């Protein structure tokens, strides 16, 4: 593993430390349990900030912001706490503008830093604001959801949604540090925990068939937060993400494989108005659809979709796309950010553990219904 170096037991206060190798933009991922109260020293060292703002949703802030703030203050860092609304609908330019105003009022300058404490929405929004406030100030990811720990907090893709689609405004802006305390998952609602499993399965499906087989054995233990299983699975996911990002930071090709399940998943989220469907749920449905489409196109062997669908269903994720009209799906696909000219670089499976990009038109991705059913959906 050349681009994601691991230090077992060598992290701050124990645990595991990985390195995302990006030259001058390199940073560490610290993984442990019960380590949130020790984060302050490392955040102060990495950001060199004299003042920080911790951004979180209200419930997460009430539980964990005080612990983090105390750790930072012990390092002489002045701390402000800012709340944003919960849910994907808060990831927009209006909320970004509110944060800009709040940070100006609190006197944050270029010697300051932002800390995203929460899930993927908080991380994406905070990272986007960090990338653009005063033309860029440091930020740190402190993920508290499974989805964010294994995917969203690593890699520097930050942004906000538009009414027309997901993540259409954003930047590549790497954090200074990712600090993961797996103990925070104990307070995560069961539905959110299940949602995070979609990204875990995604990494295995596109990159690591051995990990996929292991997930088929430890899925229940993962959802029950078995400590040994939890840390090892999170670590492997972060290793995969770090390796891909180090090889293709700005999504010129290889990194697009991480969008497996997201093409139709993002369309479903957009069409639902970012309500009712969690991101991981949308990805789960999208992966099953993409696997079925891969079989239909003769790219994946028979049984690939079924094996993936069995695992997705087993962890409690939905497997069938919502019944929006085909024309609505096509309209959503036409503003997909992976589109080049008339084609979208669709992530297809060749087999469990191996994926590739296939240029397809929206109509080829989502073909007409046959016998009342859209190809590959099995709804």
C-alpha positions as CSV (number, residue, x, y, z in Angstrom):
1,X,0.0,0.0,0.0
2,X,2.2,2.8,-1.3
3,X,-0.1,5.8,-0.9
4,X,-1.9,5.1,2.4
5,X,0.8,4.3,5.0
6,X,-0.4,2.6,8.1
7,X,1.0,2.9,11.7
8,X,-0.6,0.3,14.0
9,X,-0.7,1.5,17.5
10,X,1.4,4.5,16.3
11,X,-1.5,7.0,16.3
12,X,-1.9,9.8,18.8
13,X,-3.1,8.1,22.0
14,X,-3.1,4.7,20.4
15,X,-5.4,3.5,17.6
16,X,-4.4,3.6,14.0
17,X,-3.0,6.3,11.9
18,X,-3.0,6.4,8.1
19,X,-1.5,9.0,5.8
20,X,-3.1,10.4,2.7
21,X,-0.1,11.0,0.5
22,X,-0.6,14.2,-1.5
23,X,2.7,16.0,-1.3
24,X,2.4,19.3,0.4
25,X,-1.4,18.6,1.0
26,X,-0.8,15.3,2.8
27,X,-2.6,14.7,6.0
28,X,-3.3,12.0,8.6
29,X,-6.4,10.0,9.4
30,X,-6.4,9.1,13.1
31,X,-8.7,6.2,14.0
32,X,-9.5,5.2,17.6
33,X,-12.2,4.8,20.2
34,X,-12.7,7.4,23.0
35,X,-10.1,9.7,21.6
36,X,-12.2,12.8,21.0
37,X,-11.0,14.5,24.2
38,X,-7.4,14.2,23.0
39,X,-8.0,15.8,19.6
40,X,-7.1,19.4,20.6
41,X,-3.3,19.1,20.5
42,X,-3.2,17.5,17.1
43,X,-5.7,19.9,15.6
44,X,-3.7,22.9,17.0
45,X,-0.5,21.4,15.6
46,X,-1.9,20.7,12.1
47,X,-3.8,23.9,11.6
48,X,-1.6,26.3,13.7
49,X,-4.9,28.1,14.4
50,X,-5.3,30.5,17.3
51,X,-9.1,30.6,16.8
52,X,-11.5,27.9,15.5
53,X,-15.2,27.5,14.8
54,X,-16.7,24.0,15.4
55,X,-19.6,23.5,13.0
56,X,-22.2,20.9,13.8
57,X,-25.9,20.1,13.8
58,X,-27.6,20.8,17.2
59,X,-27.8,17.3,18.5
60,X,-24.2,16.4,17.7
61,X,-23.0,19.7,19.1
62,X,-24.8,19.1,22.4
63,X,-23.2,15.7,22.7
64,X,-19.7,16.2,21.5
65,X,-18.7,19.9,20.8
66,X,-18.1,20.6,24.5
67,X,-15.6,17.7,24.7
68,X,-13.8,18.9,21.6
69,X,-13.8,22.5,22.7
70,X,-12.3,21.7,26.1
71,X,-9.5,19.8,24.4
72,X,-8.8,22.8,22.1
73,X,-8.9,25.4,24.9
74,X,-6.4,23.4,26.9
75,X,-4.0,24.2,23.9
76,X,-4.7,27.9,24.1
77,X,-7.1,27.9,21.1
78,X,-10.2,30.2,21.3
79,X,-13.3,28.2,20.3
80,X,-16.6,29.3,18.8
81,X,-19.5,26.9,18.2
82,X,-21.9,27.2,15.3
83,X,-24.9,25.1,14.5
84,X,-26.4,24.4,11.0
85,X,-29.7,22.6,10.3
86,X,-29.7,18.8,10.1
87,X,-30.2,17.0,6.8
88,X,-29.1,17.2,3.2
89,X,-31.4,20.1,2.5
90,X,-29.1,22.3,4.6
91,X,-26.2,21.7,2.2
92,X,-26.9,24.8,0.1
93,X,-25.5,28.2,-0.8
94,X,-28.0,29.9,1.6
95,X,-26.5,28.1,4.6
96,X,-23.0,28.7,3.3
97,X,-23.7,32.4,3.2
98,X,-25.0,32.3,6.8
99,X,-21.7,30.7,7.9
100,X,-19.7,33.4,6.1
101,X,-21.6,36.0,8.0
102,X,-21.2,34.2,11.4
103,X,-17.5,33.8,10.9
104,X,-17.0,37.4,10.1
105,X,-19.0,38.4,13.2
106,X,-16.8,36.2,15.3
107,X,-13.6,37.6,13.9
108,X,-12.3,34.5,12.1
109,X,-9.3,35.4,9.9
110,X,-6.6,33.6,8.1
111,X,-5.0,32.4,11.3
112,X,-8.3,30.7,12.1
113,X,-9.6,27.2,11.2
114,X,-12.9,25.4,10.9
115,X,-13.8,22.0,12.4
116,X,-16.6,19.9,10.8
117,X,-18.0,17.9,13.7
118,X,-20.7,15.6,12.3
119,X,-21.8,13.7,9.2
120,X,-21.2,14.1,5.5
121,X,-23.5,17.1,5.1
122,X,-21.6,19.0,7.8
123,X,-18.3,18.0,6.4
124,X,-19.2,19.0,2.8
125,X,-20.7,22.3,3.8
126,X,-17.9,23.2,6.3
127,X,-15.2,22.2,3.8
128,X,-16.8,24.3,1.1
129,X,-17.0,27.3,3.3
130,X,-13.4,26.7,4.4
131,X,-12.3,26.6,0.8
132,X,-13.9,29.9,-0.1
133,X,-13.9,32.0,3.1
134,X,-11.1,34.6,2.8
135,X,-10.0,32.5,-0.3
136,X,-9.3,29.5,1.9
137,X,-8.6,28.7,5.6
138,X,-7.6,25.4,7.2
139,X,-10.3,22.9,8.2
140,X,-10.4,19.6,10.0
141,X,-12.9,16.7,9.7
142,X,-14.2,15.1,12.9
143,X,-16.8,12.7,11.5
144,X,-19.4,11.2,13.8
145,X,-21.4,9.1,11.3
146,X,-20.3,5.8,9.8
147,X,-20.8,7.2,6.3
148,X,-18.6,10.1,6.9
149,X,-15.9,8.1,8.7
150,X,-15.5,5.6,5.8
151,X,-16.0,8.0,2.9
152,X,-17.1,11.6,3.1
153,X,-14.5,12.9,5.5
154,X,-11.5,11.7,3.4
155,X,-10.5,13.0,0.0
156,X,-11.2,16.7,0.0
157,X,-14.4,16.7,-2.1
158,X,-16.5,19.5,-0.6
159,X,-19.5,21.3,-1.9
160,X,-23.2,22.1,-1.8
161,X,-26.3,21.1,-3.7
162,X,-28.4,23.1,-6.1
163,X,-32.2,22.4,-6.6
164,X,-31.2,20.9,-10.0
165,X,-28.8,18.3,-8.5
166,X,-26.3,17.1,-5.9
167,X,-22.9,18.6,-5.4
168,X,-23.1,20.9,-8.4
169,X,-21.1,23.6,-6.7
170,X,-17.9,22.6,-4.9
171,X,-14.2,22.3,-4.8
172,X,-11.3,19.9,-4.1
173,X,-10.0,21.1,-0.8
174,X,-8.1,18.8,1.5
175,X,-8.5,18.9,5.3
176,X,-5.5,19.2,7.5
177,X,-6.5,16.2,9.6
178,X,-9.3,13.6,9.8
179,X,-9.9,12.6,13.4
180,X,-12.2,9.5,13.9
181,X,-13.6,8.5,17.3
182,X,-15.6,5.4,16.7
183,X,-17.2,5.7,20.2
184,X,-19.4,8.5,18.7
185,X,-21.2,5.9,16.6
186,X,-22.9,4.6,19.8
187,X,-25.3,7.6,19.7
188,X,-26.0,7.3,16.0
189,X,-29.6,6.3,15.1
190,X,-29.9,2.8,13.7
191,X,-31.1,4.1,10.3
192,X,-28.0,6.4,10.0
193,X,-25.8,3.5,10.9
194,X,-27.3,1.3,8.2
195,X,-27.0,4.2,5.7
196,X,-23.3,4.3,6.3
197,X,-23.0,0.7,5.3
198,X,-23.7,1.6,1.7
199,X,-20.3,3.3,1.3
200,X,-18.6,0.4,3.1
201,X,-20.1,-2.0,0.6
202,X,-19.3,0.3,-2.3
203,X,-15.6,0.3,-1.5
204,X,-15.5,-3.5,-1.4
205,X,-17.6,-3.9,-4.5
206,X,-15.3,-1.7,-6.7
207,X,-11.9,-2.4,-5.1
208,X,-11.5,-5.4,-2.8
209,X,-13.3,-8.7,-3.3
210,X,-11.7,-10.1,-0.1
211,X,-13.2,-7.3,1.9
212,X,-16.6,-8.0,0.3
213,X,-16.4,-11.6,1.4
214,X,-15.5,-10.5,4.9
215,X,-18.5,-8.1,5.0
216,X,-20.7,-11.1,4.1
217,X,-19.4,-12.7,7.3
218,X,-19.3,-9.7,9.7
219,X,-22.2,-7.5,8.5
220,X,-24.2,-7.9,11.7
221,X,-21.2,-7.4,14.0
222,X,-20.5,-4.2,12.1
223,X,-24.0,-2.9,12.7
224,X,-23.8,-3.9,16.3
225,X,-20.6,-1.9,16.6
226,X,-18.3,-4.8,17.6
227,X,-15.1,-2.8,18.5
228,X,-12.6,-5.1,16.7
229,X,-14.7,-5.4,13.5
230,X,-15.6,-1.8,13.5
231,X,-12.1,-0.4,13.7
232,X,-10.7,-2.8,11.1
233,X,-13.5,-2.2,8.6
234,X,-13.2,1.6,9.0
235,X,-9.5,1.3,8.6
236,X,-9.7,-0.7,5.4
237,X,-12.2,1.7,3.9
238,X,-10.0,4.7,4.7
239,X,-7.0,2.8,3.2
240,X,-8.9,2.3,-0.1
241,X,-10.1,5.9,-0.2
242,X,-6.7,7.2,0.6
243,X,-5.0,5.1,-2.1
244,X,-7.5,6.2,-4.7
245,X,-7.3,9.9,-3.8
246,X,-3.5,9.8,-3.7
247,X,-3.5,8.4,-7.3
248,X,-6.2,10.7,-8.6
249,X,-6.9,13.7,-6.3
250,X,-9.1,15.7,-8.8
251,X,-11.1,12.9,-10.3
252,X,-9.5,12.7,-13.7
253,X,-10.4,9.0,-14.0
254,X,-9.7,6.5,-11.3
255,X,-11.4,8.4,-8.5
256,X,-14.6,8.3,-10.5
257,X,-14.9,4.7,-9.6
258,X,-15.9,5.9,-6.1
259,X,-19.1,7.2,-7.7
260,X,-20.4,3.6,-8.0
261,X,-24.1,3.7,-7.2
262,X,-24.2,7.4,-7.1
263,X,-25.4,8.2,-10.6
264,X,-28.9,6.9,-10.0
265,X,-28.6,7.5,-6.3
266,X,-28.1,11.2,-6.7
267,X,-30.9,11.3,-9.2
268,X,-33.2,9.7,-6.6
269,X,-32.1,12.2,-3.9
270,X,-32.7,15.1,-6.3
271,X,-36.1,14.0,-7.3
272,X,-37.1,13.4,-3.7
273,X,-36.1,17.0,-2.8
274,X,-33.5,15.7,-0.4
275,X,-36.2,14.4,1.8
276,X,-37.2,10.9,3.0
277,X,-34.2,9.2,1.3
278,X,-30.8,9.2,3.2
279,X,-27.7,9.4,1.0
280,X,-26.6,5.9,1.9
281,X,-30.0,4.5,1.1
282,X,-29.9,6.2,-2.3
283,X,-26.4,4.7,-2.9
284,X,-27.6,1.3,-1.9
285,X,-30.4,1.4,-4.5
286,X,-28.1,2.9,-7.0
287,X,-25.5,0.1,-6.6
288,X,-28.0,-2.6,-7.1
289,X,-29.3,-0.9,-10.2
290,X,-25.8,-0.3,-11.5
291,X,-24.9,-4.0,-10.9
292,X,-28.0,-5.1,-12.8
293,X,-27.2,-2.7,-15.6
294,X,-23.7,-4.1,-15.8
295,X,-25.1,-7.5,-16.3
296,X,-27.6,-6.3,-18.9
297,X,-24.7,-4.7,-20.9
298,X,-22.7,-8.0,-20.8
299,X,-20.0,-6.4,-18.6
300,X,-20.5,-8.4,-15.4
301,X,-21.1,-12.2,-15.0
302,X,-24.5,-13.4,-14.1
303,X,-25.1,-13.4,-10.3
304,X,-23.1,-10.2,-9.7
305,X,-26.2,-8.2,-9.1
306,X,-27.8,-10.8,-6.9
307,X,-24.8,-11.2,-4.6
308,X,-24.6,-7.4,-4.2
309,X,-28.3,-7.1,-3.6
310,X,-28.2,-9.8,-1.0
311,X,-25.6,-7.9,1.0
312,X,-27.3,-4.6,0.6
313,X,-30.6,-6.0,1.7
314,X,-29.0,-7.9,4.6
315,X,-27.7,-4.8,6.2
316,X,-31.1,-3.2,6.0
317,X,-30.8,-0.9,2.9
318,X,-33.5,-0.5,0.3
319,X,-32.7,-2.2,-3.1
320,X,-35.2,-0.8,-5.6
321,X,-35.2,2.6,-7.1
322,X,-38.2,4.9,-6.2
323,X,-41.0,4.9,-8.8
324,X,-40.4,8.4,-10.3
325,X,-41.3,8.8,-14.0
326,X,-38.6,7.8,-16.4
327,X,-38.5,11.3,-17.9
328,X,-37.8,12.7,-14.4
329,X,-34.8,10.4,-14.0
330,X,-33.5,11.3,-17.4
331,X,-33.8,15.0,-16.6
332,X,-31.9,14.5,-13.4
333,X,-29.2,12.5,-15.2
334,X,-28.7,15.2,-17.8
335,X,-27.2,17.5,-15.1
336,X,-25.0,14.8,-13.6
337,X,-21.6,16.4,-12.9
338,X,-19.8,13.4,-14.5
339,X,-21.4,14.2,-17.8
340,X,-19.1,14.9,-20.8
341,X,-21.0,16.1,-23.9
342,X,-24.0,13.8,-24.1
343,X,-22.5,10.9,-22.1
344,X,-22.1,10.1,-18.4
345,X,-19.1,8.2,-17.2
346,X,-21.1,5.4,-15.6
347,X,-19.4,3.2,-13.0
348,X,-20.1,-0.4,-14.0
349,X,-19.0,-3.6,-12.3
350,X,-16.8,-6.2,-14.1
351,X,-17.0,-8.4,-11.1
352,X,-17.2,-8.1,-7.3
353,X,-14.0,-6.1,-6.5
354,X,-13.5,-4.7,-10.0
355,X,-15.2,-1.7,-11.7
356,X,-14.7,0.4,-14.7
357,X,-16.0,3.6,-16.3
358,X,-18.4,3.2,-19.3
359,X,-19.6,6.2,-21.3
360,X,-23.4,6.0,-21.6
361,X,-26.1,8.4,-22.5
362,X,-28.9,8.9,-19.9
363,X,-31.2,6.8,-22.0
364,X,-28.7,4.0,-22.0
365,X,-28.3,4.2,-18.3
366,X,-32.0,4.2,-17.7
367,X,-33.6,2.5,-20.7
368,X,-37.4,2.3,-21.3
369,X,-39.5,0.0,-19.2
370,X,-40.1,-3.5,-20.5
371,X,-43.4,-5.1,-19.4
372,X,-44.0,-2.3,-16.9
373,X,-40.5,-2.5,-15.4
374,X,-37.5,-0.5,-16.0
375,X,-34.5,-2.6,-17.0
376,X,-32.3,-3.7,-14.1
377,X,-34.5,-2.3,-11.3
378,X,-36.4,-5.5,-10.4
379,X,-39.1,-3.3,-8.8
